[in-house]
Amino acid sequence: MQLSSLVGRLPYPSQAVQRVLAVAAIITQGGIGVTGSVVRVTGSGLGCPTWPQCFPGSMFPVEHPEYAMLNQWIEYGNRLLTIVVVIVAALCVLAAWRIVLDHPGRKRLLALAWVMPGGVVAQAVIGGLTVLAELLWWTVAIHFLVSAVLVWMAVVLLHAFGEGDEPPRSRIPQASRPVLITLVVALFGLLVAGTAVTGAGPHGGDPDVERFDAPVETLADIHAGLLVLFLAVLAVLGVQWWRGGVARSLWVRYGVVWAVSLAQGVLGSVQYRLGVPEGLVSLHVLGSALVIIATAALWCAARDRGAAVSGEPAARRDHALGTA
């Protein structure tokens, strides 16, 4: 109750502020994955060999004969970025909490907002275990996949800030619903396969890290095959929508999914043929985040929960409606 009283003293977040915070959550959740890939391709994953300290007895990088200072600072810098993620996540919770105090029916929004700091805590634990396990490939894979889920949930949060809380009504033909679900499942399979390719590839985060003992060529073929499956399902969805008719806003988001997915496929092919150069690895991780964001936006646009009711404080809204 006391915390609610303190939150109630905060200014009511405008629609612009709500949107900025949610977009910031998407950027930070996706960005931390990209910086994590920089740590991996530069071999800096064990630049700070302990967690949460960088070295035993020190939170900061120190001169050490076994660990180059540059690698230490790359890893340490990635850890520092977590602070930015935490701040943005906390601001999302405060904004949602302040909204709920004026609009008690918006508890779903607050629950979605709490996913952000909850995810940060989970990632901190997983990140610590990853370091303690000396970057075993499957721990790194879990770390990335959790980031992917958090990026998705950040997009859902952005959409929730701008909609109501009525029971969801589908905006697509009934036959398209299982196809859209299949598209999301295919995306998850594509991401899992991508982590397997990375686990068997040359960039393990440290030269001495044990790699996934499987032929990279086979894993890359599976990964590429799942991309073809994803695009095939996307094509089926488009045919259904063409026949059934959907809103223009859905077609715009559908087109964005095609654009980023094809670009990601071309980038992945070039990356593989060039021997997986470091810079393209990080670009590929960024591309993965963009595909997740685009697909999540399409998913959210496929249902309607009514008009937004929390763009302004309840008293001002009631006055505008003539009920004050």
Summary of the structure (lengths in Angstrom):
residues: 324
radius of gyration: 21.8
end to end distance: 26.2
largest distance: 72.7
contacts: 1050
relative contact order: 0.13
helix: 72%
strand: 2%
